[in-house]
Amino acid sequence: QDATRDFLTSRCTSDGVRNAMVSERGYDLDLYHALCGELGLASLIIEESLGGFGAGDVELAVVAEQLGYFLASTPLRTHVGAQIAVMECAIEDKRSEHLAQLVSGEEIATVVYADEVARDFGTELVVDMESGGVVLSATFEQVLFGLDAKHLYFFVGVGDSADLVYVDLEQDGVIRSVIPSLDQTIPLTKIVLTGVFAQVISDEETKTRYGRARSRAIMAATNEMVGSTQAILDMSVAYAKDRFQFGRAIGSFQSIKHKCADMLLETESARSIALFGAWLASQPAGFTSDELEDDLEHVASMAKYYCSRALSHAAGENIQIHGGIGFTFEHDAQLYFKRAAFMNAHLGLPREHSFSIASTIRNRVNRKR
Protein backbone atom coordinates (compact mmCIF):
# COMPACT_ATOMS: atom_id res chain seq x y z
CA GLN A 1 0.00 0.00 0.00
CA ASP A 2 2.76 2.44 0.95
CA ALA A 3 4.75 1.65 -2.19
CA THR A 4 1.76 2.22 -4.47
CA ARG A 5 0.69 5.38 -2.65
CA ASP A 6 4.18 6.89 -2.69
CA PHE A 7 4.59 6.07 -6.36
CA LEU A 8 1.22 7.59 -7.36
CA THR A 9 1.71 10.68 -5.18
CA SER A 10 4.58 11.79 -7.37
CA ARG A 11 3.47 10.31 -10.71
CA CYS A 12 -0.32 10.78 -10.72
CA THR A 13 -0.98 14.41 -9.86
CA SER A 14 -4.08 16.42 -10.75
CA ASP A 15 -2.22 18.01 -13.66
CA GLY A 16 -1.05 14.60 -14.81
CA VAL A 17 -4.60 13.22 -14.82
CA ARG A 18 -5.89 16.22 -16.76
CA ASN A 19 -3.08 16.01 -19.32
CA ALA A 20 -3.86 12.33 -19.84
CA MET A 21 -7.54 13.13 -20.39
CA VAL A 22 -6.83 15.44 -23.34
CA SER A 23 -4.04 13.33 -24.84
CA GLU A 24 -4.47 11.40 -28.09
CA ARG A 25 -4.86 8.10 -26.24
CA GLY A 26 -7.00 9.50 -23.44
CA TYR A 27 -4.89 7.93 -20.71
CA ASP A 28 -1.33 7.91 -19.37
CA LEU A 29 0.51 5.10 -21.14
CA ASP A 30 3.83 6.00 -19.49
CA LEU A 31 2.23 5.72 -16.05
CA TYR A 32 0.81 2.32 -16.96
CA HIS A 33 4.19 1.01 -18.13
CA ALA A 34 5.79 2.36 -14.94
CA LEU A 35 3.18 0.61 -12.77
CA CYS A 36 3.91 -2.63 -14.62
CA GLY A 37 7.67 -2.26 -14.98
CA GLU A 38 8.69 -0.58 -11.71
CA LEU A 39 6.05 -1.93 -9.34
CA GLY A 40 5.19 -5.12 -11.23
CA LEU A 41 1.46 -4.67 -10.71
CA ALA A 42 0.52 -6.49 -13.92
CA SER A 43 2.20 -9.56 -12.40
CA LEU A 44 0.59 -9.24 -8.98
CA ILE A 45 -2.05 -11.99 -9.02
CA ILE A 46 -0.38 -14.40 -11.46
CA GLU A 47 1.31 -17.43 -9.92
CA GLU A 48 5.07 -17.53 -9.57
CA SER A 49 5.43 -20.47 -11.97
CA LEU A 50 4.28 -18.15 -14.78
CA GLY A 51 6.48 -15.25 -13.73
CA GLY A 52 4.07 -13.47 -11.38
CA PHE A 53 4.18 -12.57 -7.70
CA GLY A 54 1.56 -15.11 -6.65
CA ALA A 55 -0.47 -12.60 -4.63
CA GLY A 56 -4.24 -12.77 -4.21
CA ASP A 57 -7.32 -10.60 -4.36
CA VAL A 58 -6.61 -8.93 -1.02
CA GLU A 59 -3.31 -7.55 -2.32
CA LEU A 60 -5.09 -6.55 -5.53
CA ALA A 61 -7.69 -4.73 -3.41
CA VAL A 62 -4.98 -2.74 -1.65
CA VAL A 63 -3.55 -1.62 -4.99
CA ALA A 64 -6.99 -0.91 -6.47
CA GLU A 65 -7.88 1.39 -3.58
CA GLN A 66 -4.80 3.51 -4.24
CA LEU A 67 -5.54 3.64 -7.98
CA GLY A 68 -9.04 4.86 -7.19
CA TYR A 69 -7.76 7.42 -4.70
CA PHE A 70 -5.56 9.10 -7.32
CA LEU A 71 -7.92 8.49 -10.29
CA ALA A 72 -5.05 6.78 -12.08
CA SER A 73 -5.84 6.90 -15.80
CA THR A 74 -4.32 3.58 -16.85
CA PRO A 75 -5.62 0.34 -18.42
CA LEU A 76 -4.34 -1.69 -15.44
CA ARG A 77 -7.92 -2.32 -14.26
CA THR A 78 -9.08 -3.94 -17.45
CA HIS A 79 -5.76 -5.75 -17.99
CA VAL A 80 -6.05 -7.40 -14.58
CA GLY A 81 -9.72 -8.07 -15.31
CA ALA A 82 -8.65 -10.01 -18.41
CA GLN A 83 -6.18 -11.98 -16.30
CA ILE A 84 -8.96 -12.89 -13.86
CA ALA A 85 -11.18 -14.05 -16.73
CA VAL A 86 -8.41 -16.29 -18.06
CA MET A 87 -7.49 -17.62 -14.60
CA GLU A 88 -11.06 -18.66 -13.89
CA CYS A 89 -12.53 -19.68 -17.22
CA ALA A 90 -9.79 -20.82 -19.62
CA ILE A 91 -8.91 -24.48 -20.04
CA GLU A 92 -5.56 -25.42 -18.51
CA ASP A 93 -3.28 -25.27 -21.55
CA LYS A 94 -4.83 -22.00 -22.76
CA ARG A 95 -4.71 -20.62 -19.24
CA SER A 96 -0.94 -21.02 -19.00
CA GLU A 97 -0.39 -19.77 -22.53
CA HIS A 98 -2.43 -16.59 -22.13
CA LEU A 99 -1.33 -15.70 -18.60
CA ALA A 100 2.28 -16.00 -19.71
CA GLN A 101 1.71 -13.38 -22.40
CA LEU A 102 -0.20 -11.08 -20.02
CA VAL A 103 2.15 -11.28 -17.04
CA SER A 104 4.41 -8.37 -17.96
CA GLY A 105 1.67 -5.96 -19.01
CA GLU A 106 3.58 -4.91 -22.12
CA GLU A 107 0.75 -6.09 -24.36
CA ILE A 108 -2.48 -4.55 -23.07
CA ALA A 109 -5.54 -6.75 -22.67
CA THR A 110 -9.17 -5.79 -22.17
CA VAL A 111 -12.23 -7.80 -21.24
CA VAL A 112 -15.96 -7.52 -21.91
CA TYR A 113 -18.41 -9.41 -19.71
CA ALA A 114 -21.53 -11.03 -21.10
CA ASP A 115 -23.96 -8.44 -19.76
CA GLU A 116 -21.96 -5.30 -20.54
CA VAL A 117 -22.67 -4.65 -24.21
CA ALA A 118 -24.91 -6.00 -26.95
CA ARG A 119 -23.29 -8.08 -29.67
CA ASP A 120 -24.72 -8.89 -33.04
CA PHE A 121 -23.90 -12.61 -33.17
CA GLY A 122 -26.37 -13.88 -30.57
CA THR A 123 -25.54 -15.84 -27.43
CA GLU A 124 -23.82 -18.89 -28.93
CA LEU A 125 -20.81 -19.54 -31.13
CA VAL A 126 -20.37 -22.60 -33.32
CA VAL A 127 -16.76 -23.75 -33.04
CA ASP A 128 -14.95 -25.16 -36.07
CA MET A 129 -13.43 -28.35 -34.68
CA GLU A 130 -10.67 -28.39 -37.31
CA SER A 131 -9.31 -24.89 -36.63
CA GLY A 132 -10.30 -24.77 -32.97
CA GLY A 133 -11.95 -21.38 -33.38
CA VAL A 134 -14.60 -19.32 -35.10
CA VAL A 135 -14.71 -16.63 -37.74
CA LEU A 136 -17.01 -13.89 -36.57
CA SER A 137 -18.17 -10.37 -37.19
CA ALA A 138 -19.26 -8.33 -34.20
CA THR A 139 -19.46 -4.84 -32.77
CA PHE A 140 -18.49 -3.90 -29.23
CA GLU A 141 -19.80 -0.46 -28.41
CA GLN A 142 -17.97 0.39 -25.17
CA VAL A 143 -14.64 -1.31 -24.56
CA LEU A 144 -12.52 0.10 -21.76
CA PHE A 145 -9.03 1.16 -22.91
CA GLY A 146 -9.55 -0.66 -26.19
CA LEU A 147 -7.61 1.75 -28.41
CA ASP A 148 -4.18 0.22 -27.76
CA ALA A 149 -5.21 -3.22 -26.56
CA LYS A 150 -3.71 -6.20 -28.36
CA HIS A 151 -5.81 -8.86 -26.63
CA LEU A 152 -9.60 -8.85 -26.36
CA TYR A 153 -11.41 -11.34 -24.14
CA PHE A 154 -15.19 -11.51 -24.04
CA PHE A 155 -17.88 -13.82 -22.77
CA VAL A 156 -20.72 -15.32 -24.78
CA GLY A 157 -23.62 -16.86 -22.91
CA VAL A 158 -26.42 -16.24 -20.49
CA GLY A 159 -26.88 -16.76 -16.78
CA ASP A 160 -23.99 -18.17 -14.79
CA SER A 161 -22.48 -20.09 -17.72
CA ALA A 162 -20.62 -18.32 -20.51
CA ASP A 163 -17.86 -19.22 -22.95
CA LEU A 164 -14.63 -17.20 -22.85
CA VAL A 165 -13.55 -16.07 -26.32
CA TYR A 166 -10.20 -14.56 -27.32
CA VAL A 167 -9.47 -12.25 -30.26
CA ASP A 168 -6.08 -10.92 -31.33
CA LEU A 169 -6.86 -7.29 -32.15
CA GLU A 170 -3.82 -6.86 -34.37
CA GLN A 171 -5.24 -8.98 -37.19
CA ASP A 172 -6.99 -7.68 -40.28
CA GLY A 173 -10.68 -6.87 -39.97
CA VAL A 174 -10.43 -4.88 -36.73
CA ILE A 175 -11.57 -1.24 -36.75
CA ARG A 176 -11.37 0.90 -33.60
CA SER A 177 -12.70 4.36 -32.87
CA VAL A 178 -12.76 6.48 -29.72
CA ILE A 179 -16.19 7.30 -28.34
CA PRO A 180 -17.03 9.92 -25.69
CA SER A 181 -16.90 8.77 -22.07
CA LEU A 182 -18.67 10.40 -19.14
CA ASP A 183 -15.53 9.81 -17.08
CA GLN A 184 -12.73 11.24 -19.19
CA THR A 185 -10.13 9.34 -17.14
CA ILE A 186 -11.56 6.06 -18.48
CA PRO A 187 -11.55 6.21 -22.30
CA LEU A 188 -13.96 4.02 -24.24
CA THR A 189 -13.46 2.47 -27.66
CA LYS A 190 -15.85 1.11 -30.25
CA ILE A 191 -14.40 -2.04 -31.77
CA VAL A 192 -15.83 -3.45 -34.99
CA LEU A 193 -14.74 -6.96 -35.99
CA THR A 194 -15.33 -8.12 -39.56
CA GLY A 195 -14.51 -11.71 -40.42
CA VAL A 196 -11.85 -12.08 -37.73
CA PHE A 197 -10.58 -15.33 -36.27
CA ALA A 198 -11.44 -15.95 -32.62
CA GLN A 199 -10.72 -18.81 -30.23
CA VAL A 200 -13.05 -20.25 -27.63
CA ILE A 201 -10.67 -20.99 -24.75
CA SER A 202 -13.18 -22.41 -22.25
CA ASP A 203 -15.00 -25.74 -22.09
CA GLU A 204 -18.16 -27.06 -20.47
CA GLU A 205 -16.50 -27.20 -17.06
CA THR A 206 -14.65 -23.87 -17.01
CA LYS A 207 -17.49 -21.82 -18.53
CA THR A 208 -19.52 -22.41 -15.36
CA ARG A 209 -17.01 -20.25 -13.45
CA TYR A 210 -18.16 -17.13 -15.29
CA GLY A 211 -19.99 -15.89 -12.20
CA ARG A 212 -16.87 -16.25 -10.08
CA ALA A 213 -14.73 -14.39 -12.64
CA ARG A 214 -17.18 -11.50 -12.82
CA SER A 215 -17.48 -11.38 -9.02
CA ARG A 216 -13.72 -11.11 -8.62
CA ALA A 217 -13.66 -8.25 -11.13
CA ILE A 218 -16.46 -6.56 -9.19
CA MET A 219 -14.51 -6.85 -5.94
CA ALA A 220 -11.48 -5.18 -7.52
CA ALA A 221 -13.73 -2.40 -8.82
CA THR A 222 -15.43 -1.85 -5.46
CA ASN A 223 -12.09 -1.46 -3.71
CA GLU A 224 -11.13 1.09 -6.34
CA MET A 225 -14.38 2.89 -5.55
CA VAL A 226 -13.46 2.89 -1.86
CA GLY A 227 -10.24 4.67 -2.75
CA SER A 228 -12.14 7.38 -4.63
CA THR A 229 -14.59 7.75 -1.73
CA GLN A 230 -11.68 8.17 0.69
CA ALA A 231 -10.11 10.82 -1.55
CA ILE A 232 -13.39 12.71 -1.64
CA LEU A 233 -13.68 12.58 2.16
CA ASP A 234 -10.12 13.87 2.57
CA MET A 235 -10.78 16.64 0.06
CA SER A 236 -13.98 17.68 1.83
CA VAL A 237 -12.45 17.70 5.32
CA ALA A 238 -9.39 19.66 4.17
CA TYR A 239 -11.59 22.30 2.52
CA ALA A 240 -13.91 22.48 5.54
CA LYS A 241 -10.89 23.30 7.72
CA ASP A 242 -9.40 25.88 5.35
CA ARG A 243 -12.51 27.72 4.14
CA PHE A 244 -13.60 30.49 6.47
CA GLN A 245 -17.04 32.09 6.50
CA PHE A 246 -18.37 34.58 9.05
CA GLY A 247 -15.02 34.47 10.77
CA ARG A 248 -15.11 30.69 11.32
CA ALA A 249 -13.95 27.59 9.44
CA ILE A 250 -17.00 26.14 7.71
CA GLY A 251 -16.13 22.80 9.26
CA SER A 252 -17.29 24.20 12.60
CA PHE A 253 -20.86 24.49 11.30
CA GLN A 254 -23.09 21.61 12.28
CA SER A 255 -24.44 21.01 8.78
CA ILE A 256 -20.91 20.53 7.39
CA LYS A 257 -19.91 18.36 10.36
CA HIS A 258 -22.85 16.06 9.70
CA LYS A 259 -22.02 15.76 6.02
CA CYS A 260 -18.40 14.81 6.77
CA ALA A 261 -19.43 12.40 9.54
CA ASP A 262 -21.88 10.63 7.23
CA MET A 263 -19.21 10.40 4.53
CA LEU A 264 -16.75 8.90 7.03
CA LEU A 265 -19.30 6.29 8.13
CA GLU A 266 -20.06 5.33 4.53
CA THR A 267 -16.37 5.20 3.56
CA GLU A 268 -15.45 2.86 6.41
CA SER A 269 -18.51 0.68 5.82
CA ALA A 270 -17.71 0.47 2.12
CA ARG A 271 -14.11 -0.47 2.90
CA SER A 272 -15.32 -3.20 5.26
CA ILE A 273 -17.56 -4.96 2.73
CA ALA A 274 -15.08 -4.45 -0.13
CA LEU A 275 -12.15 -5.95 1.78
CA PHE A 276 -14.29 -8.80 3.05
CA GLY A 277 -15.30 -9.55 -0.51
CA ALA A 278 -11.67 -9.45 -1.62
CA TRP A 279 -10.76 -11.92 1.12
CA LEU A 280 -13.60 -14.20 0.07
CA ALA A 281 -12.50 -13.94 -3.57
CA SER A 282 -9.00 -15.02 -2.55
CA GLN A 283 -10.34 -18.32 -1.23
CA PRO A 284 -10.45 -21.36 -3.54
CA ALA A 285 -13.52 -21.93 -5.69
CA GLY A 286 -16.16 -23.80 -3.71
CA PHE A 287 -14.95 -22.42 -0.37
CA THR A 288 -17.48 -22.97 2.43
CA SER A 289 -17.50 -22.42 6.17
CA ASP A 290 -19.87 -23.30 8.99
CA GLU A 291 -19.64 -19.68 10.15
CA LEU A 292 -20.04 -18.13 6.69
CA GLU A 293 -23.28 -18.36 4.78
CA ASP A 294 -22.52 -15.74 2.15
CA ASP A 295 -21.20 -16.85 -1.23
CA LEU A 296 -18.89 -14.75 -3.43
CA GLU A 297 -21.50 -13.65 -5.97
CA HIS A 298 -23.85 -12.54 -3.21
CA VAL A 299 -21.12 -10.57 -1.43
CA ALA A 300 -20.00 -9.04 -4.74
CA SER A 301 -23.53 -7.74 -5.31
CA MET A 302 -23.69 -6.41 -1.76
CA ALA A 303 -20.35 -4.63 -2.20
CA LYS A 304 -21.21 -3.15 -5.59
CA TYR A 305 -24.57 -1.93 -4.34
CA TYR A 306 -23.23 -0.27 -1.20
CA CYS A 307 -19.96 1.09 -2.60
CA SER A 308 -21.77 2.62 -5.60
CA ARG A 309 -24.19 4.44 -3.33
CA ALA A 310 -21.43 5.55 -0.94
CA LEU A 311 -19.26 6.94 -3.74
CA SER A 312 -22.16 8.70 -5.46
CA HIS A 313 -23.33 10.26 -2.19
CA ALA A 314 -19.83 11.40 -1.22
CA ALA A 315 -19.19 12.89 -4.67
CA GLY A 316 -22.38 14.94 -4.45
CA GLU A 317 -21.75 16.08 -0.88
CA ASN A 318 -18.21 17.09 -1.82
CA ILE A 319 -19.57 19.54 -4.38
CA GLN A 320 -22.05 20.90 -1.84
CA ILE A 321 -19.32 21.45 0.75
CA HIS A 322 -17.13 23.27 -1.78
CA GLY A 323 -20.00 25.46 -2.91
CA GLY A 324 -19.68 27.35 -6.19
CA ILE A 325 -16.10 26.33 -6.90
CA GLY A 326 -17.11 22.67 -6.69
CA PHE A 327 -19.15 23.04 -9.90
CA THR A 328 -16.24 24.31 -11.98
CA PHE A 329 -14.18 22.27 -14.41
CA GLU A 330 -10.99 23.63 -12.86
CA HIS A 331 -11.67 21.91 -9.53
CA ASP A 332 -11.05 18.17 -9.05
CA ALA A 333 -14.46 17.65 -7.42
CA GLN A 334 -15.99 17.19 -10.87
CA LEU A 335 -13.46 14.48 -11.74
CA TYR A 336 -14.58 12.36 -8.79
CA PHE A 337 -18.24 13.11 -9.51
CA LYS A 338 -17.83 11.77 -13.05
CA ARG A 339 -15.88 8.75 -11.77
CA ALA A 340 -18.77 8.02 -9.38
CA ALA A 341 -21.29 8.16 -12.23
CA PHE A 342 -19.20 5.85 -14.41
CA MET A 343 -18.46 3.30 -11.71
CA ASN A 344 -22.13 3.32 -10.70
CA ALA A 345 -22.97 1.71 -14.05
CA HIS A 346 -19.79 -0.34 -14.51
CA LEU A 347 -20.33 -4.10 -13.95
CA GLY A 348 -23.99 -3.68 -13.10
CA LEU A 349 -26.17 -0.86 -11.80
CA PRO A 350 -26.96 -0.86 -8.06
CA ARG A 351 -30.62 -1.72 -8.72
CA GLU A 352 -29.55 -4.81 -10.69
CA HIS A 353 -27.40 -5.96 -7.78
CA SER A 354 -30.22 -5.22 -5.33
CA PHE A 355 -32.45 -7.61 -7.29
CA SER A 356 -29.72 -10.25 -7.06
CA ILE A 357 -29.39 -9.72 -3.31
CA ALA A 358 -33.15 -9.97 -2.83
CA SER A 359 -33.32 -13.14 -4.92
CA THR A 360 -30.57 -14.79 -2.85
CA ILE A 361 -32.25 -13.90 0.42
CA ARG A 362 -35.63 -15.10 -0.82
CA ASN A 363 -34.15 -18.44 -1.88
CA ARG A 364 -32.51 -18.90 1.50
CA VAL A 365 -35.75 -18.19 3.31
CA ASN A 366 -37.62 -20.66 1.10
CA ARG A 367 -35.00 -23.36 1.76
CA LYS A 368 -35.30 -22.90 5.52
CA ARG A 369 -39.05 -23.25 5.31
Secondary structure, DSSP 4 states (H G I P E B T S, - for coil): -HHHHHHHHHHS-HHHHHHHHTSSSSS-HHHHHHHHHTS-GGGTTS-GGGTS----HHHHHHHHHHHHHTT--STHHHHHHHHHHHHHHS-HHHHHHHHHHHSSSSS-EEEE-TTTS--TT-S----BTTTTEEEEEEEEEEEET-SS-SEEEEEEEETTEEEEEEEETTSTTEEEEEE--SSTTS-EEEEEEEEEEEEE---TTGGGGHHHHHHHHHHHHHHHHHHHHHHHHHHHHHHHHH-EETTEEGGGSHHHHHHHHHHHHHHHHHHHHHHHHHHHHTSPTT--BTTB---HHHHHHHHHHHHHHHHHHHHHHHHHHHGGGGGSTTSTHHHHHHHHHHHHHTTS-HHHHHHHHHHHHHHHHHHH-
